[in-house]
Amino acid sequence: MTEDLSSAPITTSATDDGYDLVVVANRLPVDHTVEPDGTTSWRRAPGGLVTAIAPLMEADEGAWVGWAGAADVEHEPFDASGIRCVPVTLSAGEVERYYEGFSNDTLWPLYHDVIAPPKFHRTWWETYQEVNDRFARAAAEVAAPGGVVWVQDYQLQLVPAILRRLRPDLRIGFFNHIPFPPVELFAQLPWRSQVLEGLLGADVVGFQRTADAANFLRAVRRLTARTTRRHHVVVPDADGGTREVRAGAFPISIDSSSFDALARTPEVQARAREIRHELGDPEVIMLGVDRLDYTKGIRHRIKAFGELIEDGTVDVSSVTLVQVASPSRENVGAYMQLREEVEGLVGRINGEVADFGHTAVHYMHHSYPAEEMAALCCAADVMLVTSLRDGMNLVAKEYVAARSDESGVLVLSEFTGAADELARGALLCNPHDIDGLKATMMRAASMPRREMRTRMRRLRKQVLEHDVALWSRTFLDVVRGTSTHADTSLEERHPDSYANVTGAPA
């Protein structure tokens, strides 16, 4: 949701020595915008990470270290909606090499099963190190003695170790929002040891899935001299002793009760009915909502839908597909090529099968506010999440949270983190199997009402009970040493996979 924070009250809850909770992320939770009249303002940034953590930060009035989003622009620290924002300045060259280059053209494809080939450039790596050092120093300056610093995601994997050298008094957590690859793929990275040592600067390294934690621990065993004990890694401490780093799964979620409440509002419900009417009141609306990214399987679902039409299984007068693809990393070549391919595929299908008043695929290449997304979720009979690889996929959970009438079917790729939690209610699919995907889509479109309600009840119970507040509280409790979550609850939730993750006998 876009929110103008330019007039938010200036407040601070920090002691004279700093903030007890500091989040470090690639981006600040707000975007700097320039209005047509030349004035500037800060608006709440879109995205799952901000949605997940901002409520926690507002409640605790902590500090957030991140890049403001514009190159070569310096900003003094400021307060917005109860969060102390500490901007980190990046030059245009650093954005190109650290963010567009190493983060999104090296690490992103490598960590997503090499769906696209990663590029390894030494100049990118050098800039990645320099920028990570800058983020770590900014966090070290604002953290209170003995405070907690929570580092977010793959762009900042070196920050924990740098921060520990600068501030050994801190408790440090790192959370990886994307998958962590098998050691056979991770080993391709020329700087694999440096990345692992960077992560081991944390007290807790969190992942979306137990399989990701397993991959990390195997990489540590294979590629470093560190000793592992089940889900712990033993590392030397600054005082000459040793300390233990925990690795575990902490599946992220959404503010599910808020999204549920938003979807129930008369305005959203009316907009949902309006959307169905604008689409020609079809019997079945299938919906895909993604960033335009090659990991999301957008081409696979559109191809499957097109074949269903060609087969005569689907009639465009009764079934339509709505695909929302929000812009993403438009300066990276692989993303520009993906956009051309998707738009070409949509154009071919519509050109061949659409008729007056009925468009087969409605494709929108832009972002929507939360209210419109909630309305789309309420309007859609089937949500298609066909990611080829996904750390979690919060869209799946948003769809479930919006279905208060217990209708709708979630088709969910087995290669998403969400599949670990939602398998009992969703229809799982392998998006690489186009024939299987087509069959699953048709099963979803024709599911009996009774089965639909049973499945959606299971989904809603999981999503509403395991919300983002529980996720953040659980992770931070483990970082502070006040919880044994990483030791016990993983075994309770996934006993078979947990045994494999930790190396314990299955």
C-alpha positions in Angstrom: 0.0 0.0 0.0 1.4 3.4 -0.9 1.5 5.8 2.1 2.8 9.4 2.2 5.1 9.6 5.2 6.5 13.0 4.5 4.5 14.5 7.3 4.9 11.7 9.8 5.9 12.8 13.3 9.5 12.8 14.2 10.0 10.4 17.2 12.8 8.4 18.6 12.8 5.6 21.2 16.6 5.1 21.1 18.7 5.5 24.1 21.7 7.9 23.8 23.8 4.9 22.9 21.6 3.7 19.9 18.7 1.5 19.0 18.0 -1.9 20.6 16.7 -3.3 17.3 18.3 -2.5 14.0 17.1 -4.0 10.6 19.6 -4.0 7.8 18.2 -4.5 4.3 19.1 -3.5 0.7 16.3 -1.0 0.6 14.7 1.3 3.2 11.1 0.7 4.0 10.2 4.0 2.2 10.8 5.3 -1.3 12.0 8.8 -2.1 9.7 10.4 -4.7 9.8 13.7 -6.5 6.4 15.3 -7.1 5.5 17.1 -10.3 5.8 20.5 -8.5 9.3 19.6 -7.4 8.6 18.8 -3.8 9.8 15.5 -2.4 8.2 13.0 -0.1 8.7 9.5 1.4 6.2 6.8 0.7 5.9 3.3 2.1 7.7 1.0 -0.3 5.9 -2.0 -1.8 7.2 -5.6 -1.4 7.0 -8.5 0.9 9.9 -7.7 3.1 8.6 -4.2 4.0 5.1 -5.6 4.5 6.5 -8.3 6.8 8.8 -6.2 9.0 7.5 -2.6 9.0 4.7 -3.4 11.6 7.3 -4.9 13.9 9.6 -1.9 13.5 6.8 0.6 14.0 5.8 -1.2 17.3 9.4 -1.3 18.6 10.4 2.1 17.1 13.6 0.6 15.8 16.2 1.7 13.2 16.3 0.5 9.6 19.5 0.8 7.6 19.1 0.7 3.8 19.6 2.3 0.4 17.0 5.0 -0.5 16.7 3.7 -4.1 18.3 6.6 -6.0 21.9 6.6 -7.1 24.3 9.4 -5.9 21.8 10.9 -3.6 22.7 11.5 0.0 20.1 11.7 2.8 20.5 12.4 6.5 18.8 9.9 8.9 15.2 10.6 9.4 12.1 9.3 11.1 9.0 8.0 9.3 6.0 6.3 10.8 7.9 5.3 14.0 10.9 3.9 12.2 14.3 5.5 12.2 15.6 5.4 8.6 19.4 5.4 8.1 20.1 5.8 4.4 23.2 4.2 2.8 24.4 6.1 -0.3 25.2 4.1 -3.5 26.8 5.5 -6.6 25.4 4.7 -10.0 28.4 2.4 -10.6 27.8 0.6 -7.3 24.1 0.1 -8.2 25.2 -1.4 -11.5 27.9 -3.7 -10.1 26.6 -4.6 -6.6 22.9 -4.7 -7.1 22.1 -5.3 -10.8 25.4 -7.2 -11.2 26.5 -9.4 -8.4 23.2 -9.6 -6.5 20.8 -10.1 -9.4 23.0 -11.4 -12.2 25.2 -13.7 -10.1 23.6 -14.7 -6.8 19.9 -14.6 -7.9 20.2 -17.1 -10.7 22.7 -19.2 -8.8 20.4 -19.5 -5.8 17.4 -20.3 -8.0 18.8 -23.5 -9.4 20.6 -21.8 -12.3 17.3 -21.3 -14.2 19.3 -18.6 -16.0 23.2 -18.8 -16.1 24.9 -16.8 -13.4 27.7 -14.4 -14.4 30.9 -14.2 -12.4 32.8 -10.9 -12.6 35.5 -10.0 -10.2 34.7 -6.3 -10.4 31.1 -7.1 -9.3 32.5 -9.1 -6.3 34.8 -6.3 -5.3 32.0 -3.8 -5.2 29.7 -6.2 -3.4 32.4 -6.4 -0.6 32.7 -2.6 -0.5 29.0 -2.0 -0.2 28.5 -4.8 2.4 31.2 -3.1 4.5 29.4 0.2 4.2 26.1 -1.3 5.3 27.7 -3.0 8.3 29.4 0.2 9.4 26.1 2.1 9.3 24.5 -0.6 11.4 27.4 -0.6 13.9 27.0 3.2 14.4 23.3 3.1 15.4 23.0 -0.2 17.3 22.8 0.1 21.1 25.3 -1.9 23.3 24.1 -5.5 23.4 21.4 -4.7 20.8 20.0 -7.0 18.1 20.8 -6.5 14.4 18.7 -8.4 11.9 20.3 -8.5 8.4 18.1 -9.3 5.5 18.7 -11.3 2.4 21.2 -12.3 -0.2 22.4 -8.8 -1.1 24.1 -8.5 2.3 25.6 -11.9 3.1 29.0 -10.4 4.2 27.4 -8.0 6.7 27.2 -10.4 9.7 30.9 -11.2 9.8 31.9 -7.5 9.3 29.5 -6.4 11.9 30.8 -8.9 14.4 34.3 -7.7 14.0 33.1 -4.1 14.5 30.7 -4.8 17.3 31.2 -8.2 19.1 28.7 -7.2 21.7 25.8 -7.5 19.4 23.3 -10.3 18.8 23.2 -10.8 15.0 20.5 -12.6 13.0 20.5 -13.1 9.2 17.5 -14.2 7.2 17.7 -15.5 3.6 14.4 -14.7 1.9 15.3 -16.7 -1.3 16.3 -20.4 -1.6 19.8 -21.5 -0.7 21.1 -23.8 -3.4 22.5 -27.3 -3.2 26.2 -27.4 -2.5 26.8 -28.7 -6.1 25.4 -25.5 -7.5 26.7 -23.1 -4.7 30.2 -24.5 -5.3 30.3 -22.8 -8.7 30.6 -19.4 -6.9 34.3 -18.4 -7.0 33.9 -16.6 -3.6 31.9 -19.4 -1.9 34.1 -19.6 1.2 33.9 -15.8 1.8 30.1 -15.8 1.5 29.8 -18.7 4.0 32.2 -17.0 6.4 30.2 -13.8 6.1 27.0 -15.6 7.0 28.6 -17.4 9.9 29.2 -14.0 11.6 25.6 -14.2 12.6 24.3 -16.0 15.7 21.3 -17.3 13.8 21.0 -17.9 10.0 17.4 -18.4 9.0 15.9 -19.8 5.9 12.4 -20.4 4.5 12.6 -24.2 4.3 14.3 -27.0 6.1 15.8 -28.0 2.8 17.5 -24.6 2.5 19.0 -24.9 5.9 20.2 -28.4 4.9 21.9 -27.0 1.8 23.6 -24.3 3.9 24.9 -26.8 6.5 26.1 -29.2 3.8 27.9 -26.3 2.1 29.6 -25.4 5.4 30.7 -29.0 5.9 32.0 -29.4 2.4 33.5 -26.0 1.7 34.9 -24.8 5.0 36.9 -26.2 8.0 34.0 -25.5 10.4 32.5 -28.3 12.5 28.7 -28.8 12.5 26.6 -30.3 15.2 23.1 -31.1 13.9 21.8 -27.6 13.1 24.7 -25.7 14.7 28.1 -24.6 13.3 31.0 -24.2 15.7 33.1 -21.1 14.9 36.0 -19.4 16.6 35.1 -16.4 18.8 37.0 -13.2 19.3 38.1 -14.1 22.8 39.8 -17.2 21.6 37.0 -19.6 22.5 34.1 -20.8 20.3 30.5 -19.9 19.7 27.7 -21.7 17.9 25.7 -20.5 14.9 22.2 -21.9 14.5 20.8 -22.6 11.1 17.1 -23.3 10.8 13.8 -22.8 9.0 11.5 -19.8 9.9 8.9 -19.6 7.1 7.9 -16.0 6.5 4.2 -15.0 6.4 2.0 -12.0 5.9 -0.1 -9.7 8.1 -3.0 -12.2 7.4 -5.6 -10.7 9.7 -5.1 -7.2 8.1 -5.4 -8.6 4.6 -8.4 -10.6 5.6 -10.1 -7.5 7.0 -9.2 -5.5 3.9 -10.7 -8.1 1.6 -14.0 -8.1 3.6 -14.5 -4.3 3.2 -17.6 -3.3 1.1 -15.3 -1.3 -1.2 -13.1 -4.3 -2.0 -16.1 -6.6 -2.4 -17.7 -4.2 -4.7 -14.5 -3.8 -6.8 -14.3 -7.6 -7.0 -17.8 -7.8 -8.5 -16.8 -5.0 -10.9 -13.7 -6.8 -12.0 -15.7 -9.9 -12.9 -18.1 -7.8 -14.9 -15.3 -6.0 -16.7 -14.0 -9.4 -17.7 -17.3 -10.3 -19.2 -18.6 -12.3 -16.2 -16.8 -15.5 -17.1 -17.6 -18.7 -15.2 -14.0 -19.1 -14.1 -11.3 -16.5 -13.5 -7.8 -17.8 -13.2 -5.3 -15.3 -11.7 -1.5 -15.0 -11.6 0.2 -12.3 -9.7 4.0 -12.1 -9.8 7.0 -9.9 -10.3 8.1 -10.3 -13.9 10.9 -12.7 -13.1 12.1 -15.9 -14.8 11.8 -17.8 -11.6 8.0 -17.4 -11.4 6.9 -19.8 -14.1 4.8 -17.1 -15.9 5.5 -18.5 -19.3 4.7 -22.0 -18.2 1.2 -21.1 -16.9 0.4 -19.0 -20.0 1.6 -21.8 -22.3 -0.5 -24.3 -20.4 -3.6 -22.1 -20.6 -3.0 -21.5 -24.3 -2.9 -25.2 -24.9 -6.1 -25.8 -23.0 -7.7 -23.4 -25.4 -6.2 -25.0 -28.4 -7.2 -28.5 -27.2 -10.8 -27.3 -26.9 -10.8 -28.0 -23.2 -11.3 -24.3 -22.3 -13.8 -22.0 -24.0 -12.6 -18.3 -23.8 -16.2 -17.2 -23.4 -16.4 -19.0 -20.0 -12.8 -19.1 -18.7 -10.2 -16.3 -18.7 -6.7 -15.8 -17.3 -5.6 -12.6 -15.6 -1.9 -12.2 -15.4 -0.4 -9.3 -13.3 3.3 -9.0 -13.9 4.8 -6.1 -11.9 7.9 -4.5 -13.3 11.2 -5.9 -11.9 14.9 -5.2 -12.5 14.2 -3.7 -15.9 17.9 -2.8 -16.5 18.9 -6.5 -16.3 19.1 -8.2 -19.7 17.4 -11.4 -18.7 14.4 -9.5 -17.5 14.1 -7.4 -20.6 14.1 -10.6 -22.7 11.5 -12.3 -20.4 9.2 -9.4 -20.9 9.4 -9.6 -24.6 8.8 -13.4 -24.5 5.8 -13.1 -22.2 4.1 -10.3 -24.1 4.8 -12.2 -27.4 3.2 -15.3 -26.0 0.1 -13.4 -24.7 -0.3 -11.6 -28.0 -0.1 -14.8 -30.0 -2.8 -16.6 -27.8 -5.1 -13.6 -27.9 -4.6 -13.1 -31.6 -5.5 -16.7 -32.4 -8.4 -17.4 -30.1 -10.0 -14.2 -28.7 -13.3 -13.0 -30.0 -15.3 -9.9 -29.6 -16.0 -9.3 -25.9 -13.8 -12.2 -24.7 -10.1 -11.9 -24.3 -8.3 -15.1 -23.4 -5.4 -13.6 -21.4 -5.7 -10.2 -19.7 -2.1 -9.1 -19.1 -1.1 -6.1 -17.0 2.6 -5.1 -16.7 2.3 -2.7 -13.7 1.9 -2.8 -9.9 -1.4 -2.3 -8.0 -2.2 -1.0 -4.5 -3.2 -3.4 -1.8 -6.9 -2.7 -2.2 -6.8 -3.7 -5.9 -4.8 -6.8 -5.2 -7.3 -7.8 -2.5 -10.2 -7.3 -5.0 -8.4 -9.4 -7.6 -8.0 -12.2 -5.1 -11.7 -12.0 -4.2 -12.7 -12.0 -7.8 -10.5 -15.0 -8.9 -11.8 -18.5 -8.7 -8.3 -20.1 -9.1 -5.0 -18.6 -8.1 -2.0 -20.0 -10.1 1.3 -19.9 -8.3 3.6 -21.8 -10.7 7.1 -20.7 -9.6 10.0 -22.7 -10.9 11.8 -21.9 -7.6 10.6 -19.6 -4.8 11.8 -19.0 -1.3 8.3 -18.6 0.0 5.7 -16.8 -2.3 3.5 -14.6 -0.2 1.0 -14.1 -3.0 -0.3 -17.6 -2.2 -0.9 -16.6 1.4 -2.6 -13.3 0.4 -5.0 -15.2 -1.8 -5.9 -17.5 1.1 -6.3 -14.6 3.5 -8.7 -12.9 1.1 -11.1 -15.9 0.8 -13.3 -15.4 3.8 -16.2 -17.1 2.0 -14.0 -20.3 1.9 -14.3 -20.5 -1.9 -11.5 -20.5 -4.4 -8.7 -22.9 -5.2 -4.9 -22.4 -4.9 -2.8 -24.2 -7.5 0.7 -24.1 -5.9 4.1 -25.1 -7.3 5.8 -27.8 -5.2 9.0 -25.7 -5.7 7.8 -22.9 -3.4 8.5 -22.5 0.3 4.7 -22.1 0.7 4.2 -25.7 -0.4 5.7 -27.0 2.9 2.9 -25.2 4.8 0.0 -25.3 2.4 0.2 -28.7 0.8 -2.9 -30.1 2.6 -5.2 -27.5 1.1 -3.6 -26.5 -2.2 -3.4 -28.5 -5.4 0.4 -29.0 -5.8 1.9 -29.0 -9.3 5.2 -29.4 -11.2 5.2 -26.4 -13.5 7.8 -28.1 -15.8 5.2 -30.7 -16.5 2.9 -28.8 -18.8 0.4 -31.7 -19.3 0.2 -32.2 -15.5 -0.2 -28.4 -15.0 -3.1 -28.4 -17.5 -4.8 -31.2 -15.7 -4.3 -29.5 -12.3 -5.7 -26.2 -13.7 -8.8 -28.0 -14.9 -9.3 -29.9 -11.7 -9.2 -26.5 -9.9 -11.7 -25.0 -12.3 -14.2 -27.8 -11.8 -13.6 -28.6 -8.1 -16.8 -29.5 -6.2 -17.9 -26.9 -3.7 -17.6 -29.2 -0.7 -14.0 -30.1 -1.5 -13.2 -26.5 -2.2 -14.4 -25.4 1.2 -12.6 -28.2 3.0 -9.3 -27.3 1.4 -9.7 -23.5 1.9 -10.6 -24.0 5.6 -7.3 -25.8 6.0 -5.4 -23.1 4.2 -7.0 -20.3 6.1 -6.4 -21.9 9.5 -2.7 -22.2 8.6 -2.3 -18.7 7.2 -4.3 -16.9 9.8 -2.6 -18.6 12.7 0.9 -18.4 11.4 1.2 -14.7 10.5 4.1 -12.3 10.1 4.0 -11.2 13.7 4.6 -14.8 14.8 7.4 -15.2 12.2 9.3 -12.1 13.3 8.7 -12.7 17.1 9.9 -16.3 16.8 13.0 -15.4 14.8 14.0 -12.6 17.1 13.4 -14.7 20.2 15.9 -17.2 18.9 18.4 -14.5 18.1 18.1 -13.1 21.6 18.5 -16.6 23.1 15.0 -16.7 24.7 13.6 -19.5 22.5 14.5 -23.0 21.5 12.3 -22.9 18.4 15.1 -23.9 16.0 15.9 -26.9 18.2 12.4 -28.4 18.6 9.6 -27.0 16.4 11.2 -27.9 13.1 11.2 -31.5 14.2 7.6 -31.3 15.2 6.6 -29.7 11.9 8.7 -31.7 9.5 10.1 -34.7 11.3 11.3 -36.5 8.1 12.9 -33.6 6.3 14.3 -32.3 9.6 16.2 -35.5 10.2 17.7 -35.1 6.7 18.5 -31.4 7.3 20.4 -31.9 10.5 22.2 -35.1 9.5 20.4 -37.0 12.2 19.4 -40.6 11.4 16.0 -40.7 9.6 
